Amino acid sequence: MAALPKRVPDDLENHPVITGHECAGVIVEVGKNLTGKYKKGQRFVLQPAMGLPSGYSAGYSYEYFGGNATYMIIPEIAINLGCVLPYHGSYFAAASLVEPMCCIIGAYHANYHTTQYVYEHRMGVKPGGNIALLACAGPMGIGAIDYAINGGIQPSRVVVVDIDDKRLAQVQKLLPVDLAASKGIELVYVNTKGMSDPVQTLRALTGDVGFDDIFVYAAVPAVVEMADELLAEDGCLNFFAGPTDKNFKVPFNFYNVHYNSTHVVGTSGGSTDDMKEAIALSATGQLQPSFMVTHIGGLDAVPDTVLNLPDIPGGKKLIYNGVTMPLTAIADFAEKGKTDPLFKELARLVEETHGIWNEQAEKYLLAQFGVDIGEAAQ
């Protein structure tokens, strides 16, 4: 067996874990000591990042605490740490996707900047600065672009870099440059594939000043090295992508560290405050986490999906626990709808949002399977 992440216990053979850490649901039973805090039928969002020294979290470490199940038992430690957040909305997809969104938001908050001889870190991206999002046209990258444009952080310029024309075209459709322009932000999409000197091309977009904040969304040495070369003075490089190689090492320009105050941070996960921000921004429609979703399935689809995930193209795979349905690409709904009335109606509903999963489609799907959707938290 390949090396497992820190948060996965060693004794999996005797104590298998339940997967699924990005989840939302309905409380069906409440312990007698918690009846004043929670109630049956209440909707909730789970914050899996408990900040434990062991790294343990839902979906990785516990036998009965993970989203890919009909029921799960939330342990006392998660409750005491405030990881069960009341959900006031009605769209479960948006609720479950606040976990990846909170990781993205946390990364933006983790960046920092300095002033020479003033020994304080100013947290967050540079106001009015240049942001580069590298290898950023995938599902998490879409969330990063969405937050850069619609999260209220107000950069002057956002440059999105990838090497996949198809993915870049899809992102531009979801988050067009004119939307950013209406908010006073210059948004530029760049495919660097085949460029003889991508660093020069990208720096030229800033008048060769460089980028104040750079986020790397792929653990690829060449991408990290390019990020280093793109940094402006006092530039902050956020290594967002999680490498699987414990010996992942990349050369870094320490001349610029010394003389230009360039620096690096790495983020994994987000805080409960980040999650609350994600919930609020999603609830108001400022952020659209559904942009990340490309496939829908029922609980029966989980084993094959988890085992074959590296070979399944697209973005997030959204699973509905009370539904029996093979994992299906949203793009395939119309074709399947020629012979299946369920998919025919789902195709009609997502067509209204240009092929993006939406609350109306979710409500229809859950109703077909008689799923209890609980009630909004008071």
N, C-alpha and C positions, 0 to 999 in steps of 0.2 A: 504494500500500500504506500502511496506517495505520502510525503510529509503533510501532516494536517495542521491547520491554523491553530494558534495558541488557544483559542476559545473552545476547541473541540476536545472533549474528554478522551482519555486513553482507552477506557474500558467500553468501547462501543459495542463489542460483541455481546456483552451481558447487559449493558444499559444503553440501548440505542436511543438516539435523540429524535425529536420531532423537528423537521425543518420548517422554514418560513418565519422570517423576522420582520418583514414589512407587512403589517396586518392591522386590520380594524374589525370590529365585530359588535356583538350584542352580549351583554352579561345575562347569563341564564340562572345563576345561583350566587348568593352572597353569604359569606360567613357571618355568624351571629355578631361578631365584634366589629363588623364593617357596615352594618345596615344604616348607620347614620351618614355614611360617606358615599356608598353606592347602592343601587337598587336593581332588581331584576328588570330586564327589558331595556336597560340604559345602553346607549351606544357609546363606544369608546375607541380610542386610538392607542396603540401600544408603542411606547418608547423602549426599544430593545437594548439601547446602550446604557447599561447600569453603572458603568465606571468602576467595576470591580477589579481588584488587583489581578484576579485570575483571567480577566477578559471575558468571563462567561456572560452569555446573553441568550435571549429567546431565539429559537431557530437554529442554534448551534450547540447548545450545552445541556439541555434538560430533556428528560424523558417525557414530560407531560406539558411542556411549555414551548409551544411553537404554533405557527399559524396554519400549517398544512394538516389540519385535523378537523373532525366534526366538532369536537370540544377540546379545550385545553384548560389546564389548571394553572392559574397565575399564582406564583409563590409569594410568600409574605415579604421576602426581600424586595421584590419588584414593586409591591404596593407601598412599602415603607419609603422607597426611594422616589416615589411620585411618578412611576413609569406608566400608570394607567390613567390616561388623560380623557376626561369627558369630551364627547364629540357632539357639537351642537348642530351639525349639518345632517344631510340625508343621503349624500353621495359617497358610498363606501369606497369606490375606486380612488377618489381624491383623498379620502382619509388614509387609506393604506399607503398611498404614494407620498404622503408627507414625510415618511421616513427617509427615502432617498432625497427628497427636496431639502430636508433639514440637514443632511450631510453636505449638500451643495451650499446652503446658506451658511453653515458653520465654517466652511472653507473661506468664504468671503470675509467673515468676521475674524478669522484667524490670521489673515494677512496683516502686516504692520509696516509702519514707516517711521523714520527718525529724522531728527535735525541734529547736525553736527554740534557736539559739546552740550547738547541737551539730552540728558540720560533718561529719556522716557520713550516708550513705544506708543505710537498713535495707532490704535487697533482699527483694522478694516482697510479696504482698498482706498487708494488716494482719491479724494474728491476732485472731479474734473480731470482725472488722469486717463492714461491709455491702458486698456486691458487687452491682453491677448489670450485667447482660449484655444489651446493646441490639441489636435486630435479630438475635436469637440463636436462632431456631428452625429455621435451616437446617442442613445437614450438619455444617459446622464448628462451628456453635453447639451442636449436640448434644454434640460432644466437649468443648466448654468447660463445659457444664453437668455432664457426667459427671465431669470432673476437679474441678470445684468441690465436688461432693458426695462423690466417692469417691477423690480424690487425696491425702487426708490433710492438706489445708491449713487445715481447720476454721474457716471463717467462721461468724458467727452467723446471717447472713441472706443469701440469694441471691435476687435478683429478676430474672426472665427476662422481657424485653419484646419483643414482636413485633406485627405488624398482620395476621397471617394465622391465622385460627381453625383451619384444617385442620392447619397445621404445628404450632401450639401443642398441639392435641389429640393429635397423634402423639407429640410430645415428652413430654407428661404421661403417656402410656401407658408409654413406655420408662423415664422417670425420674420416678416419682410422688412427690408431696409426703410421703407417709408413709415412703418410703425415706429421704429426707433427714431427716425428723423422728427416725427411729431412730438417726441419727448426731448428733443434737443440733443440726441445722441447719434453720432455717425457710426453706422454698422456696416462692416465690410466682410464679405465672405471670400475666402481665398483657397483655391486648390493648389497646393505646392508640388503636386506630383509632376515630375519631369522638369521642374525648375532647376536651372544650373546653379543659381545662388539664391535660395529662398530667404536667407537671412537678410541680404541686401534689399530684396524686394519688400520684405515686411517692415524693415526699419525705415525704408523710404516713406512708408505710410505715415510715419510720425515725424518726418523731417529729419530722420536719422538720430532723433533723441532717444529712441528706444521705448520700451513699455514699462510702466510703473508697477503693474501687477500682471503676472503670467500664471495661468493655471494649466497644468499638464494632465491630460485625461487618458494617457496611454503609457504604460510602463515599457517604453521603447527607448533604448539609449540615445538614438539619433534625435528623438523628439526632445529629450531632456537637455542634450547638448545644444540644440538649437535654441531652446528657452534661455539657457545661460547667455548665449550670444545676443539675445534680443533685449536683455535687461537694460533699463535706463539707470542713471545714478539713483541710488537708494531703492532700486527695483526689488520687488519681492516675488520669488518664484515659489508657487505652491504646488508641491508634488501630490496631486490628488489621487492618481492611479495607484492601486494596490498591487505591487509586484508579488509573484509567487516564489521567486528565487531569493532566498535569504542572503545571497551574496551579490545582489544586484548593485553594481557600482558603475559610476559614470564620471569621467573627468570633469572638473569644475574649475573655472578661472578664478584663482585666489588673488591674482593681481587686482581684479575688479572688486573682490570682497574687501581688500585692504584700502584701495584708493577711491572706490566708487560706492562703497557701503552696500553692495548687492548682498542679498541674503536669501535663505531658503527656509520654508516651513513645510510640514507635511501634516495632512489632516485625514482622519478616518472616523466617520460618524459625526453626529451633531449632538448638541446638548438639548435638554428639555426645553429651554428657552428658544433654541433654534426651531424645535418642532412646533412650539406654540406660534412662532412667527409664520412658519409654513402653513399651519392650519388656518391662521387668520388671512393670509394672502390668497390662499386657495379658496376660502369661503367667499371672499369678496370678488373673486374672478380675476384678480390681478395676475395671479400665476395660473397656468393651465397644466398641472401634472399629467393629465390624460394624454398630452402630446407624446409622452414616453411609451405608451402602451401600443403594442402591435398585435398581440395574440390574446385570446380569451379561452378559458377552459374551466372544467369542473374539477372537483377534488380527485376524481378517478384519473385525471390526466397527469397528476403530479409525479408519480414514479418515473414514467418515461420522459417527462419534461426535465426533471432534475438530472437524470442520468445522461441525457443527450443534449443538455443545454448548450454546450460549446458548438454543436453542429446545427442548432436552430437559429436561422437568421432573424434579424429584426431587433426590436427593443424589448420592453418589459412584457413578461408573460403574466397576465392577471388571472388569478384563480378564485373561483367562487365556491366556497365550501359546501353549500347546500345544493349544488348543481351537478348533474351528471352530463358531461359534454367533453368530447375530445378537444385537445388544444387546437385552436383554429385561428389562422391569421385573419384579421379583420378584412384584409384585402380579398379574402376568399369567400366572404359571406354571400355576395351576390351569386357567385357560381353555385355554391351549395344550396342557395335559396331556390334554385330551379327545381329541386326535388324535395326540399325540406322547408315547411312553412315557418319553422322557428327562425332559420337563417334568413329567410325571405324578409321577415319583419325586422330582424336585427339590421340587415343590409339597408332597409329603408330608413331606419332610425339614425344610423351613423352617416348616411348620405347627407343628412341635414347639417352635419358638422364636418363636411368634407372628408369623411372617412375616419374621423377621430371618435374614439369611444366616448360616450356621454351618459349623463344621468338617466335620460329617458330610456336608452337601451338597457342600462343596468336594471332599472325598475321593471321593465318588461321581462327580462330574463329571469329575475328572481321571482316574479309573479307566476311564471310558467311552472316553476318548481315548488311553489308554495313556501318560499323562504320567509321566515319571520324577520322583519327588518327593524324591530324594536322601536324605540322612540328617542327623539333628540334629548340630550342632556339639558337639564334646566339651568 
